[in-house]
Amino acid sequence: MKKLLFLAIIMCCSLAFSQGDEAPKKSMDEIAKDMSNPTLPMFNLSMFYDFQSMTGNLPGASDQSVNLFGVQPPLPFPMKNGKNLLIRLLLTFNFAAPVYGPNGFESAGGIHFGDVPIDILYAGTNTETGMMFGYGAVANIPTASSDQLRGEWRLGPSVLIGKLGAKVGGLLVLNNSFQLSGSGNKQHVLGGQYVVFVALGNGWQFVASPPFSYNWETEGLTLPIGGGPFRTIMMGKTPVKIGVQFNYYVSQPDPFGPNWGIRFNITPSLKRPW
């Protein structure tokens, strides 16, 4: 599994260096701004590594940590009316994830493939006002290779709204997914992501884009605040955004949840295959 994961990373980086036929005609700040707009039909292949230090009132919760590698390949389809159909899948790999059992916390062991969340968005940006708007659906496919990490089938609606300015932009994504499988009470979860980016010049940006969630059944709120520096550079003829974000969780589920975390991100903007 490790060899396959490292091979996938190398292949993604190789694609990033080789894509593109012409030198960009836009400035690095303009390219960085476009890459920050999720309503555009760009093939931005996001790859990230997450480290989270955990906390909670379960015995030993504060001694646990989560290590995760994720890849989010986009499927953007431009529409004739100027809008775009955007499909994103999140593929994750968990490294020795902590799970709680009868004997307390233990490691799930090895590298495990996670569930696959999917979001489908029909969206666009008004070029005159900079307003972004979209709507669609989210789903979770329980594909995790470990029974202890596998979730449930979920489905629900989503909406995106935001504003793109000359130097500053922000948007909010909200979704509400309903549990479709499993026994007992079917839980539904409000999820989403807030994004703020500020242009600093020469391809530099300050970016804050942490996801959050609220479980209506357990009333557990997971809410991080934070951000960090990002820079868009050219690798060969391919724009690549590189950055790091630090997040502190002002709220998490009482039994077990993240206390703080750091995310390293690299996103090449590849040539769309279609």
N, C-alpha and C positions, 0 to 999 in steps of 0.2 A: 504493500500500500504506500509506504514512504517513497519508493522508487517511482511509482506512478505519479504521486503528487509532485515530486521535484521535477519530473519530466514535463508535466503540464505547465509548471511555472516557467521552465526554460522555453517551452514552445510559445507561450504567451509573450514573453519578452522578445523572442526572436521575431514574432509577427510585428511587434511594436516598432522594432528597428527597421523593418523592411518595407512597411506599407507606405503608400503615398507616391505619386508620380511627379508632383510639382512642388516647388517651394511655396509656403503659405504667403498669400497676398495681404493677410491681416496682421496687425501687430500682435505681440504676445498677450497684451492686456485684452484685446478683442477676442482672441482665441480662448483665453482663460474664462472670459465672460460667457462665451457660447457654451463652453464645456460645463459651466455651472447651471445652465438652463435645461432642466429635465424634459421640457416640452419639445425640444428640437430633435429631428431624426438623425442624431449622431450615433456612431458606433463606438461609444466610450466604454471600454472594457475595464471595469473597476475590479481591482484586486487589493485585498487588505489583510492585515494580521492584527488580531485583537488580543490584548491581555487585560483581564479583569481580576481585581482583588475583591473577594467576596466577604459578605458579612451576614448576620442574622442571629436569631435566638436559638437555633438548633445547636447542639453541642459540637464544637469544632468548626462552626461555620466560618469564623474569621481566619482560619488557617488554610482555607481553600482558595483556589484560583482557577480561572478558565483561560485556556489558550485555544484560539480558533483562527483558521485561515479560510478566507472566503473569496469567491469569484462570482461576479455578477455580469454575465453576458447579456447585452441588450438585443432586442429584435425590433428595430424601428422601421415603420412602414409609412412613408409620406402619402398623404391623401390629396386628391385633386382640388379639394376646397381649401387647401392651405393648412389644414389640421394634420395631426399625426397620430397613428396608432402605435403605441409603445408597449412592448411586452418585455418584462424583465424577470429572469429566474435567478435565484440566489443559491449557489452551491457552496456548502460549508464542510469543513473538515475539523473535527474536534480532537484535540490532543489530550488523551488521558483525562477526560472530563470527570469531575467529582459527582458522585451520585450518593443519595442518602438511603440507607437500608436498615434492617433490624439491628445491625451491629455498628451503626453510625455511618460516617462518611467513608467511602472507598472509591477507588478509581475505576472508571469503566474500562481502562486499559487500552493501549495502542491508539491508533488513529481511526476514528469512526466518521463515516459520511453522515451528514445531518439531514433533517427534513428539508424539503424544497419549497420555500415560499415563492409564489408567483403573483406579480401584479400586472394588470392590463389597464392601460390608460389611454383615453381618447382626449388629446389636449392640443393646445396651441398658444402662441403669444401674439398679442396685438402689437404690431410694429410701431404704431403711433403712440400708444399709451404705456407700453411695456407691461401691461397686465397679462398674467399667465392664468389659465384656467383649464381644468380637465376633470374628467370623471371616468369611473370604470369599476373594476372589481379586483379583489385580492383572494388568494386561496393558499392553503397549506396542504402539501402532499406528504404524508408520513412515510418517508423513505429511509429514515435513519437506520444505519446498519446495526445499532444496538437497541435492544428492547427497552433499556433503561432511559434512553435519550429520545425515543420515538414519541411524537405527539399524536394529534388526531387530525382527521380530515376537517378542514375549515373552509368557509366561504363567506364573502360579504362584500358590501359596496365600498367604494373609496372616492375621495374628491381631493383635488389640488387647487389651491389659489395662491397667487403671489404677485409680486411687482418687481420689475427689472428696471433699475435706474442706470445712470451713466457710470457711477462708481460703486453703488451699493444695491444689493438685491436681497430679497427674502421671499420665502414661500413656506406654506404649511400643507402637509399631506395628512389626511385623516382617513381611517378606515375602521369598520366595525365588522369583525368576523365572527361567525356563528359555528359552534362545534357541531359536526354532522355525524360523527361516529363515537364509539365508546359507550360505556354504561353509566348509569347514575345521572346526576343533573348535567344537562348540556350547558356549558359555560360559553359566554360570548365576551370578546375582548375588544376594547377600543385601542387601536394602535395608530401609530403615525410617526412623523418626522418633521422637525422644524429645521429650516436651513437659512442661514444668514451668511452672506459673503461680502467682503469689502475689498475693493481694488486698492493696492498699495503701490502700483507701478512696476514696470519691467517684468510683468508676468507674475508678480507676487500678489497673494490674496490672504486675508484672514478669513477662515472658514469655520463655521459651527454647523454641524449637521447630525446631531445625535438622534437616534430613534427613541421613542417612549411608548409606554403601554399602560392600560388600566383594565384590570379584570373586574367585571361588574359583579361576579358572584362572590369572590373573596375580598373585594375592595382593595386589592393590592395594586399600588401605583409604582411604576418604575420610571423615574424622571431624572435624567442627567442634564447638567449644564456644563459648558466648556467650549473648546475650540482650539484652533492652532494655525500655524503658518503653512501655506501651500504655495508652490511655484510651478508654473507651466513653462516647460522648456522644449527644445527640439532635440529629438534623438534621431539622427539621420534626417528624414523628411517627415517624421511623425511627431505631432504634438503629444507631450506626456505631462500629466499633472502629478506631482509628487508632494506629499504632505504628511503631517502628523497632527493628531488631535488628542488632547487630554480632557477627560470628562470626570466630573465628580457627581455622584448620585445623591441628590437632595432627598430622594425618597426611593424605597425599595420594599418588596414584600417582607413582612416581619420574619417569617421562618428562614428565608434564604434568598439573597439577592446581591447584586454588585454594589460595592462601596466606591470604587474608583476604577478607571480604566484608561488605557492608552491604545490608539489605533494608528498604524502605519499604513498609508495608502499610496498606490501607484495606479494611474489610469491612463493608458495610451488611447488616443482617439484614432481608431483605425478607419481605413477606407471601407465604406459600406458595401457589402458584397452584391447588393441589388439596387 
